[in-house]
Amino acid sequence: MNFNSTESWLFINTSFPLLPVVSSPANTSGMEAYLQRLAHLDEGLYNDFYGLWMALMVINSLIFLVGMVLNIVALYVFCFRTKQKTTSVIYTINLAVTDLLVSLSLPTRILLYYSGGTCLTCSYLHIFSYFVNMYCSILFLTCICVDRYLAIVQVEASRRWRNSSVAKCVCISVWLFAIVVTYSFLSTAFQHTGCCLSKLLFLTITEFFLPLVIIVVFTLRIMWALADRRLMQQSRERRRRAVQLLTTVLIIFTVCFTPFHVRQVVVYFYPEMPHHVIVYHLTVTLSSLNSCMDPVVYCFVTNNFQVRLKLFPSSSSVPTSFLSATYPSFPPAIICPSITHSSNFIFTHRFTKLFAALAALRPP
């Protein structure tokens, strides 16, 4: 198998002609040929590197299951157990939705392979849904960082802009931007044999490198503000939590998304890079891991996220705020013994431990 002859969905070489695709009466359009070429990526990897293929499928299956459960639980807590919908909560809800959709898009990769390239619907769903949601995740992580910067460093100047109405408009704009840009790029790729370098660079810069620069700059800016000794202790504590949030976002952002986008640029300028197909699958799988790592961010968004998570299946009529204020150091089973008989509590208690472990990763 010649790895240099296979194209990924985003890399379409403009300097070298595409390999001819055997056409049939049912497969004559550029879109069908391109989608079949994408399917052959998985087929070639399966034939030549069976062990790696099986490992990737197992990892993707685990990411699918873990990401789906964690983000469903997070959505329930933020949507139904969080009364005050602040700007940070609104951005986090949208981030959880995108992570959930990323997880749900993973089975299409398996269907894409097992269809033998004949399921064009699976191909398009995989390409479009997966990458739209990946770039939405990138942009919503950026929104959370910008929101924390404005709330901590530019308190007075940003007061009129930090409200739920503006946050909802920003979220709608992010969704529309990611959908329109991705659809436009894919439409160009399907209709033409090559894609200009400017479109590839525009997509990479606007939806990855620019957000990365914003996150790095704002993280450093808040760290600089934290170093001011004239700040009151309470104010310094708020800034310390903001630094923890932004640092976590920066680590997740760098680990999950940087390898994929660096690979995209390298392959364009260096198409003879050996085993770039394997690198493609590894980096795509790594970017999928973001849907499981984002729950770490949720622990920093609200002060009592874990308390809400512990109590959300409780059948008790006692308000959550009263319980947390009266019995801050006791588990829910001691506060309300009746919930110990609920199977839902057992299920939730296990995930409470998981989120508690994630929160324990925060620096003191």
C-alpha positions in Angstrom: 0.0 0.0 0.0 1.3 3.5 -0.9 0.5 5.8 2.0 1.4 8.9 0.1 -1.4 8.3 -2.4 -4.2 8.5 0.2 -5.9 11.8 1.1 -7.4 12.8 4.4 -10.6 14.8 4.4 -9.0 18.2 4.9 -5.8 17.7 2.9 -6.2 17.9 -0.8 -2.9 18.4 -2.6 -2.9 21.2 -5.1 0.6 20.6 -6.4 0.2 16.9 -7.3 -2.7 15.4 -9.3 -5.1 13.2 -7.4 -5.0 9.5 -8.2 -7.7 8.3 -10.5 -10.7 6.7 -9.0 -12.4 3.8 -10.8 -15.8 5.1 -11.8 -19.0 3.3 -12.4 -22.5 4.3 -13.4 -23.4 4.8 -9.8 -20.2 6.7 -9.0 -19.4 9.5 -11.4 -19.5 12.7 -9.3 -16.6 14.3 -7.6 -18.3 14.1 -4.3 -18.8 10.3 -4.5 -15.2 9.7 -5.6 -13.9 11.9 -2.8 -16.0 10.1 -0.2 -14.9 6.7 -1.4 -11.3 7.8 -1.3 -11.9 8.8 2.4 -13.3 5.4 3.1 -10.2 3.7 1.5 -8.2 5.4 4.3 -9.7 3.1 6.8 -9.6 0.1 4.5 -5.9 0.5 3.8 -5.1 0.8 7.5 -7.1 -2.3 8.3 -5.3 -4.4 5.6 -1.8 -3.4 6.5 -2.0 -2.6 10.2 -4.7 -4.8 11.6 -3.5 -4.5 15.2 -3.3 -0.7 15.1 -6.8 -0.6 13.5 -8.3 -2.8 16.3 -6.6 -0.7 19.0 -8.0 2.5 17.5 -11.5 1.0 17.3 -11.3 0.0 21.0 -10.1 3.4 22.0 -12.8 5.1 20.0 -15.4 2.9 21.5 -14.2 3.8 25.0 -14.1 7.5 24.2 -17.7 7.1 22.8 -19.0 5.5 26.0 -17.2 7.6 28.5 -17.7 10.9 26.7 -21.4 10.2 26.2 -22.1 9.4 29.8 -20.0 12.2 31.3 -21.5 14.9 29.1 -25.1 13.7 29.5 -24.6 13.9 33.3 -23.0 17.3 33.0 -25.8 18.6 30.7 -28.4 17.4 33.3 -26.6 19.2 36.1 -26.1 22.4 34.3 -29.5 22.5 32.6 -31.8 21.3 35.4 -29.9 21.7 38.6 -28.2 25.0 38.1 -30.6 27.8 38.6 -28.4 30.8 37.7 -27.5 30.5 34.0 -24.4 32.7 34.0 -22.3 33.4 30.9 -19.8 30.7 31.9 -22.6 28.1 32.4 -24.1 29.0 29.0 -20.8 28.5 27.2 -20.2 25.2 29.2 -23.6 23.9 28.2 -22.8 24.4 24.5 -19.4 22.8 25.1 -21.0 19.8 26.6 -23.4 19.5 23.6 -20.6 19.6 21.1 -18.6 17.0 23.1 -21.7 14.8 23.2 -22.1 15.2 19.4 -18.5 14.3 18.9 -19.0 11.1 20.8 -22.1 10.3 18.9 -20.2 10.8 15.6 -17.6 8.1 16.4 -19.8 5.1 15.4 -20.0 6.5 11.9 -16.3 5.8 11.5 -17.0 2.1 12.2 -19.9 2.1 9.8 -17.8 3.9 7.2 -15.3 1.1 7.2 -17.6 -1.9 7.4 -19.7 -0.5 4.5 -16.7 -1.0 2.3 -16.9 2.6 1.1 -20.4 2.1 -0.3 -22.2 4.0 2.5 -21.8 7.6 1.2 -24.2 8.8 3.8 -22.0 7.5 6.5 -19.0 9.1 4.9 -20.6 12.6 4.7 -22.1 12.4 8.2 -18.7 11.4 9.6 -16.8 14.2 7.8 -19.4 17.0 8.4 -20.6 16.3 11.9 -17.3 15.3 13.5 -15.3 18.2 12.3 -18.1 20.8 12.8 -18.4 19.7 16.4 -14.6 19.6 16.9 -14.2 23.2 15.8 -17.2 24.2 17.9 -15.4 22.7 20.9 -12.3 24.7 20.1 -14.3 27.9 19.8 -16.4 27.3 23.0 -13.2 26.6 25.0 -12.0 30.0 23.7 -15.2 31.7 24.7 -14.8 30.3 28.3 -11.3 31.7 28.4 -12.4 35.2 27.1 -15.3 35.2 29.5 -13.1 34.5 32.5 -10.6 37.2 31.4 -13.4 39.8 31.2 -14.9 38.8 34.5 -11.5 39.0 36.4 -9.4 41.6 34.6 -11.9 43.8 32.9 -14.7 43.8 35.4 -16.2 47.3 35.0 -15.6 47.6 31.2 -17.2 44.2 30.4 -20.2 44.4 32.8 -22.7 45.4 30.2 -21.5 42.7 27.8 -21.4 39.8 30.2 -25.0 38.7 30.3 -27.0 35.7 29.1 -28.4 37.4 26.0 -25.0 38.3 24.7 -23.7 34.8 25.6 -26.6 33.1 23.7 -25.9 35.3 20.6 -22.2 34.4 20.7 -23.1 30.7 20.9 -25.4 30.9 17.9 -22.7 32.7 16.0 -20.1 30.0 16.9 -22.4 27.3 15.6 -23.2 29.1 12.4 -19.6 30.0 11.8 -18.3 26.4 12.2 -21.1 25.0 10.0 -20.8 27.5 7.2 -17.0 27.4 7.1 -16.8 23.6 7.1 -19.6 23.2 4.6 -18.1 25.7 2.3 -14.7 24.0 2.4 -16.2 20.5 1.8 -18.3 21.8 -1.0 -15.3 23.2 -2.8 -13.4 19.9 -2.2 -16.2 17.9 -3.7 -16.7 20.0 -6.8 -13.1 20.4 -7.8 -10.1 18.2 -8.0 -8.0 20.4 -5.8 -8.4 23.0 -3.2 -6.4 26.2 -3.0 -3.9 26.7 -0.2 -5.6 29.9 1.0 -8.8 28.0 2.0 -6.8 25.4 3.9 -4.8 28.1 5.7 -7.9 30.1 6.5 -9.6 27.2 8.1 -6.6 26.2 10.1 -5.8 29.8 11.2 -9.3 30.9 12.1 -10.4 27.7 13.8 -7.3 26.6 15.6 -4.2 28.9 15.7 -6.1 32.1 16.3 -8.0 30.5 19.3 -4.8 29.0 20.6 -3.1 32.5 20.6 -6.1 34.0 22.4 -6.0 31.3 25.1 -2.3 31.7 25.6 -2.4 35.5 25.8 -5.3 35.6 28.2 -3.8 33.0 30.4 -0.6 35.0 30.7 -2.5 38.2 31.2 -4.4 36.8 34.2 -1.3 35.3 35.6 0.3 38.8 35.4 -2.7 40.2 37.2 -2.5 37.5 39.9 1.1 38.6 40.6 -0.1 42.0 41.8 0.4 42.1 45.6 -1.9 45.0 46.0 -4.9 42.8 45.3 -7.2 41.8 48.2 -7.1 38.2 49.3 -10.6 37.5 48.0 -9.8 39.0 44.7 -6.6 37.0 44.5 -8.5 33.8 45.1 -10.8 34.5 42.3 -7.9 35.2 40.0 -6.2 32.0 41.1 -9.3 29.9 40.2 -9.4 31.7 36.8 -5.7 30.7 36.2 -6.5 27.1 37.1 -9.4 27.1 34.6 -7.4 28.7 31.8 -4.4 26.5 32.4 -6.6 23.4 32.2 -8.2 24.6 29.0 -4.8 25.4 27.5 -3.5 21.9 28.4 -6.6 20.1 26.9 -6.5 22.4 23.9 -2.8 21.7 23.2 -2.8 18.0 23.8 -6.0 17.2 21.9 -6.0 19.5 18.9 -2.5 20.6 18.1 -1.2 17.3 16.7 -4.0 17.1 14.1 -3.6 20.6 12.8 0.2 20.5 12.7 -0.1 17.3 10.7 -2.5 19.0 8.3 0.0 21.7 7.5 3.0 19.4 7.4 1.4 17.0 4.9 0.5 19.9 2.6 4.0 21.2 2.4 5.6 17.8 2.7 3.3 15.3 0.9 6.0 12.6 0.9 5.9 12.3 4.7 6.0 8.6 5.5 3.0 7.0 7.2 1.0 10.2 7.2 -2.2 8.1 7.0 -1.3 6.4 10.3 -0.6 9.9 11.8 -4.0 11.0 10.5 -5.9 8.3 12.4 -3.8 8.8 15.6 -4.3 12.5 15.6 -8.1 12.3 14.9 -8.5 9.8 17.7 -6.5 12.1 20.0 -8.8 15.0 19.1 -11.8 12.8 20.0 -10.3 12.4 23.5 -11.3 16.0 24.1 -14.9 14.9 24.7 -13.7 13.0 27.8 -11.3 15.6 29.1 -13.6 18.6 29.0 -15.4 17.5 32.2 -12.3 18.6 34.0 -13.2 22.2 32.9 -16.7 21.8 34.4 -15.2 21.5 37.9 -13.9 25.1 37.6 -17.0 26.7 36.0 -19.2 26.7 39.2 -18.1 26.6 42.8 -20.5 23.8 43.8 -20.7 21.7 40.7 -19.9 18.6 42.7 -22.6 19.3 45.3 -25.2 19.5 42.5 -23.9 16.4 41.0 -24.2 14.5 44.2 -27.8 15.6 44.9 -29.3 15.6 41.4 -31.1 12.2 41.6 -32.3 12.8 45.2 -36.0 12.4 45.8 -35.8 14.5 48.9 -37.8 17.7 49.0 -35.2 19.6 51.0 -33.6 22.3 48.9 -30.0 21.6 47.8 -28.7 24.9 49.0 -30.1 24.2 52.5 -28.5 20.7 52.6 -25.1 21.9 51.4 -25.1 24.8 53.9 -26.3 22.7 56.9 -24.3 19.5 56.3 -21.3 20.6 54.2 -19.1 17.7 55.3 -21.5 14.8 55.1 -22.4 12.6 52.1 -25.9 12.6 50.7 -26.7 9.2 52.3 -26.2 10.7 55.8 -28.2 13.8 55.0 -31.1 11.9 53.4 -31.0 8.2 54.2 -34.0 7.4 51.9 -31.8 7.9 48.8 -29.6 5.0 49.8 -32.3 2.7 48.6 -32.3 4.2 45.1 -30.3 2.6 42.4 -30.0 6.0 40.7 -28.0 7.2 43.7 -25.5 4.3 43.4 -25.0 5.2 39.7 -24.6 8.9 40.5 -22.3 8.3 43.4 -19.8 6.5 41.2 -19.6 9.4 38.8 -19.4 11.8 41.8 -16.2 10.0 42.7 -14.9 10.5 39.2 -15.6 14.2 39.1 -14.1 14.5 42.6 -11.0 12.9 41.3 -10.9 15.3 38.4 -11.2 18.2 40.8 -8.4 16.8 43.0 -6.1 17.4 40.1 -6.4 21.1 40.7 -3.4 22.7 42.3 -3.9 23.8 46.0 
